[in-house]
Every structure is written in C-alpha cells, then in structure tokens.
Amino acid sequence: MIDSPPAPESQEPELLAPALDPKISVGKRIRLFFFGKPLSSDNMEHTLLSKIVALPVFASDAISSVAYASQEIVLALGAAGLTAVAVANGQPDLAKRAAFGQYTMLISGMIVALLVIVVISYWQTIFGYPSGGGSYIVSKDNLRSKRLGDLPGLIAAAALLIDYVLTVSVSIASGVQNLPHIPLLPDGAIKQHTVLICSLLIAVLVLANMRGLKESGTLFAIPTYMFVAMCYIMIAVGFLGPMLFGWKFSAHYDPSWGVVKSGETFGFFVLAKAFANGCSAMTGTEAVSNGIPAFKKPKSRNAALTLVAMGVILGTLFLGISGLAVKLGVVYPEGGNAPAVIDQISTAIFGKTGRFAFAYYITQIFTAGILILAANTSFADFPRLASILARDHYLPKQFSNLGDKLVFSNGILILGIFAAALIVLKKGDTDALVPLYAVGVFLAFTLSQSGMVVHWVKLKDTDNRWLTKAIINGVGALATLAVLVDITIEKWKSGAWFVVLLIVLLVLMFRKIHHHYADVAQQLRLAEYTPPTVLLKNTVLVLVPTLHRGVMPALEYARSLSPDCRAVHICTDPEGAPQLKEKWEQWGGDVPLVILNSPYRSLVGPIMRYLDAVGMERRSHTITVVVPEFVPTKWWHPLLHGNSGLRLKIALLGRRDVVVANVRYYLQHLNEKASDSALLEEAAEGANGHGHADATQGHDGDGGIHT
C-alpha cells in the first residue's frame, strides 16, 4: 500500500486581520473587511450545505410566497366584487361571502394539488440528474433536435434567468410592503422611500452572497425558520382558539383602503385570473433541483428530502393562510392602501396592542425578513445557471469564473443590478411586479417535465420502471402547460407580453454569443494551420518623451529584440530639439533618433502617420512599439501626471499591424533628498524637447510617460 502524499500547503500566505497587517494595501483591507478571507479551491468541499442550511438557501423563495400568494387570490376575487364584505342594497350579501370562501379554498386546494405533482416530478428529476437537473440541462439534453438545436434549452434558460430577477424584485418589494404598517416604525417614512430601501436591501444581499453561499445560508436560516414557526402558531391559534377557548377573531375593514366592488363582473375568467395569480406560490420550487451540486453527500438524497420538506411547509402554510383569510373576512381591495393579507391576519389574531402584541410584531418582522431574504434563492441559482450557460458558450465566459469565496461573483453582481433596475422601473410596487411573475417559471416547468418524459423513454431498456416515471413527469408537463396557458392569457395585458419579449431577446442574444465563440474557435484551431516559410523580421520603435533614467531600460529592451531599432521623439517645441539631440549622442548609443514634428501638439497623429510609413517601407516586418513608463510609489501620485502613456497604448492597441510593449521603471522612496528646486530645474531642462505643453498634449511636466 502506497501512502498518498500530503496535501501541498497553500501558496497563498495567511492573511492577518486587515487592521493588524501593515503590508496590506487600503483597497485590500476594505475587500477583506466586506468579503472575508479568500478560499482556496481545496476548500470547495467545506462550502457544501447540509439539509438544515440548504432549506433556507433554496426554499426561502417558495416558502415566503405564502405571504403574497393568498393575497393575490383575494385581490383577484375582490376585483370582481366577490369578497368577505360583499354588500347588496346596503345589506351584507351572505351568498357572495360564502362563494368567496368556497372559491378561495377551491383555488388554494388546486394550487396545492399542482404543487404535489410538481414536487413528485422534480423528485424524479433530482435522481435522474444527480449533477443538477435544472430546466436548461434537462431540456437541452432531451428536447434537442436537428431542426430546433438547443432552442428548448435556451428558452428554459431565458425564462429562468428572467424569473430569478423577478424573484429578487418581488420578494424585496413584498417584504418592504409589510413594514409600513408596523407602528414601531415612523408613519409614512417607508412608503416615501420604498425604492431607496429596496435598492439598499438588494445591495446587502449582494454583499452577503459575495461572502459565500454557506455563510449567507447560515445567516438567513434564522428568519426562515422563525417565519415558519410564527405562521404555524398563527394558524393554530386562529383555528383552534375559537374551538377550544371560545376566542373570537375577525379582520377589520377600513373603507379608506379602497372600494369593494359589487360583483356584477364575476365569472369563470375571474376564477382563472385568481388561479393564475395564486400560482405565484409555485415560484422557486425548481431551485432545489438546480442546486444539487451545493449539497453535502449524498447529494441527491439530501436534495430530495429538502424538496419534500419545502413542499410540505409551503402547502400547509398556503392552505392555512388562505383558510384564515376566509375565516376572518380579510379584504384586499384593488388599487387601495390595505395592509398585506398576512398583516391583517396577524393583527386579527394577535392584535397590535395587548398582551399578545409582541407575537404580531415578531410575525411581521420575520415575514418582512423572509420575504427580503427569499431573494437569496435567486442569488444561489442565477449565478449557477449563468455559469453553466457560460460553460456552454451562451453567455460571456466571465460568468463561469469563481470568485475569492468560491461563488460566481459576476452572476451575483449582475443579478443585483438587474433586480434594482426593475425595482426603480416599477417603483417598488408589489402589485405591479407580480403580474410579470410566474410566466417564466411555468414555461421552465413545462419544458423540464417534457424533457424528463423523453429521458425515461430513452432509458426504457435499462429501467424497468421507466413507464411509471414517464407517466408521472407527463402528468406534470400537462398540468404545468395548462397553468402556463392560463397565466399567459390572464397576465398578457398586465405584463406577460413583456416577459415573452424578453425571452425572445435573450434567446437571440444567447445564439449571437454562441456564434461568436464558435467563429473564434474556428479561426484559432490548429488543424489547418501551416507555419510561415519566411521568417518574420522585427522593427522596434522606442517612444522617447525625453531622455532620463526611466527611458534607459526600455531602450535596452528594444535593442534585445532586434538590431533594427530606432527611437522616436514627438517634438512639440522645436527650440528644445537640439538639447535632446545633444544628450542622445551621449546616451543613445547606436540607436538612431527620429524626431517627428507636431505643430498642433498632438501625440497620436504623428506616431500613427509614422507607423504607416514604416509599414509601407518594411512590409514583411513585425513592428513593435516600446512604451517606457515610470510607476510612482503612492496611489495618489498618478493624479499629478498626464497619463500620456495610457492614451498612447490605447491608440496603438487599435492597430492590427503593431505589437505594443511597455517597460516599467519603478520609482523608490529616497532616504536622502537633493534640493527640490535643483531637481525640478534639471527635469525642466530635460523636458524642453518634449514637454512644455503638458495640459494640452498629455505629456508629464517632468519629462516622463506615466500610466
């Protein structure tokens, strides 16, 4: 038996606390403070999640949706006049109130039944794709064809990316919506600054996730579990209190919240709209199957158990809150200022004053907390999906890069920017954001389940239960397709058309990016490459602003590249040219000096024209331009120089026939200083040939080129 060699020690030196290590720069100290110590790739296993931590990371979106899903059902029914306070001729309309309760619970029950189907379907997806069975992967692998190519997978990916952005925006906006009605907070302050508060909360989530997935999951576990606990307590008290203790609860309706319609418009389409709105409770149920690689081993089993736990919690809370909304007579008028439904329920059960008021505050605080932190599901899945798309060359490759904390930092940052932009666009209005919701996720559901049917059919020769599995996923595909059609029709005018348009534009962008990468790969492949038969020759040009110590290393480097070497000086002041020539004869050696006159004090124009002339003269030569630069010792010193070297390099890099190299000369701290006036006088003499018009032409007054 051969012992395995010990793991190599990390090449990264142990980082001290930023405040204790004087060698760490200010910028790095700030980065360490906000993001923590970088993690080695060897620590990847230590960042994986247990089931307890994975539940708030991947299921907080789905669980938190109970805070607004029942509300959307009540809103849709109330818009048609079917509410718990329906009146007719000034008297309570008991028939309509009874119908309100029946239809609310019927729709909630249908959504929970759909949830059961989806959970069972994704249970199979988890074990069918143990490496991560997101809609994109399943659709790409199984629905690909010669005619469609990867189109089904790209549609699923586009739908999910859009839905992840919407999840962040809706969750944050809904969480902030639950804050203004807490009396402990200043009256009206939150509503006046909703957009700013939402944007700041998104920034906090971005920062937390940049610190690492496991760290953010641990941080968000408390609000998730406390919300679940308080909801179960609220449901238990609401239903058992009247039965066991004779307590009486009822929601308060304030006419100032909005007008309750009379109900003449009620019909099938209202129920369809209420069902479509209530299906927002289903968003986020795919997150677990997307995030299988983030679980500890056994990954598939842990992910499946987390999925089931999420489904049980989501289903029971959704039915309980809908039941309480009916039992207590909750009203949520369209376009009004009513508190959120869950706020009204907790107010009716716990009260805002009295001995149980603390339970109301706890419920609302953790409701707002989980809604805000539910966006973390998207921060876990959006970057992961973007990295997979980047790996398949459908997004820029930067999305596949792991950051210091072993997370996909670029995806996290882009998600935060898009979500904040959507908040600004919709002014943080939850009711304006929700109509955009759920279209993408049910499109992804349908494609994923359809792909799983094909997957099991492919395995019919090796899996004895393939038919049963195919039927289960087939039922899931049909159910989610029916919901997709309903949601698209009902929400088309409210914003579904915009989501469809975005999906089309994203798919076109994916294909354009993929075509670019394919074109680059075709041009860079070595299969048809033939080495040149004629050796290339090199002509080297050294840009000389003036002659000083910082130029000499660049001159020596140029000599080492080719004997065909010359120095080029752009002269903006003819009176100083003789002095430069005199110094060049002493220090320039055998390298000829070419002086280009620039009467308009331009740097770029003369050098470009000279490069054109050299290119015509030496057609078979490679032209290398060497740019000398000095590097100051302090971070603020560059502000004192013209940065002409940077402008020159940018201009030169645009030419196809030129190789650009810059040679740096690092300045040092001097212990003994000569007379400042003497030094400046000497530098001014050296600059006379090239630097009198610093502000105009971009040269440094001390005769140097600096970047």
Salt bridges, closest charged atoms under 4 A:
GLU14 OE2 - LYS37 NZ 2.64
ASP93 OD2 - LYS96 NZ 3.50
ASP141 OD1 - LYS140 NZ 3.71
ASP150 OD1 - ARG144 NH1 2.22
GLU215 OE1 - ARG211 NE 3.36
GLU215 OE2 - LYS405 NZ 3.14
GLU334 OE1 - LYS261 NZ 3.87
ASP392 OD2 - LYS140 NZ 3.83
ASP392 OD1 - ARG391 NE 3.53
ASP404 OD2 - ARG31 NH2 2.63
ASP463 OD2 - LYS469 NZ 2.85
GLU528 OE2 - ARG525 NH1 3.59
GLU556 OE2 - ARG559 NH1 2.67
ASP564 OD1 - ARG566 NH2 3.80
ASP564 OD2 - ARG618 NE 2.80
ASP564 OD2 - HIS621 ND1 3.81
ASP573 OD2 - HIS692 NE2 3.14
ASP590 OD1 - ARG559 NE 3.33
ASP612 OD1 - ARG655 NH2 2.64
GLU617 OE2 - ARG618 NH1 2.63
GLU629 OE1 - LYS649 NZ 3.81
GLU629 OE2 - ARG664 NE 2.80
ASP657 OD1 - ARG655 NE 3.19
ASP702 OD2 - HIS641 ND1 3.79
